[in-house]
Amino acid sequence: MTMDEKIARINELYHKSKTEGLTEEEKEEQKTLRADYVRSFRENLRATLDNVSILEPDGTVTNPKKNLKN
């Protein structure tokens, strides 16, 4: 299932929960899909931020990743 399909299913389950409610199986599916979406979002954001450099006013380039402690 692609991420777009997962998002569509998350939205479908959300709308169903507001109108008629979800079964326990659907609630578990929704929870799993949301967790997968959040994990994917965080991975993509981290990958983007790993490639960010800051141009300082004095002309030097700083890589924020080197300044962070895990």
CORDACOR-V223835 format. One line per field, one symbol per residue. psi: psi as a letter, one per 30 degrees, with the letter a starting at -180 (. if undefined). A space follows every 50 residues. Layout:
# CORDACOR-V223835
psi=???
This chain:
# CORDACOR-V223835
psi=kleeeeeeeeeeeeeeefefllleeeeeeeeeeeeeeeeeeeeeeeeeff gkkkjlfgflkkjfeffkk.
